[in-house]
Amino acid sequence: MKIKVMSLYVDDQEKALRFYTEVLGFVKKADFSQGPYRWLTVASPDEPEGTELQLALNNNPAAKAYQEAMFQQSQPAAMFFTDDLQADYERVKARGAEFTMPPTDVTASKIAMLKDTCGNVIQVTQLMRWQG
């Protein structure tokens, strides 16, 4: 088995698509509608055939409550990994991202947190080599 799609609830799919492509730099993978339902995914430009992130409209009361609680507690809805957190931090910040935590050293990694403009906190992580 392997992971092909993970869902992330967003309060506005069009705004989410702009943020995840224009600010973070992901590429649109799938975008089709049937009636009021829209299937929208993005993927990493480094692995366009890899795992997709579904930007799912938050119109389910249980999902909305979960999303809002996670956001209020500053808990990340998703984690993305990078080889150069400082460079990605500067690139994404220059494109208008609002960081709630700048790059910060934690155990065996550096992390930064940002708001995705669609109701989520996102964590970006750079794993560090263990200095032992």
Secondary structure, DSSP 8 states (H G I E B T S, - for coil): ----EEEEEES-HHHHHHIIIIIS--EEEEEEEETTEEEEEEE-TT-TTS-EEEEEE--SHHHHHHHHHHHHTT-EEEEEE-S-HHHHHHHHHHTT-EEEEEEEEETTEEEEEEE-SSS-EEEEEEE-----
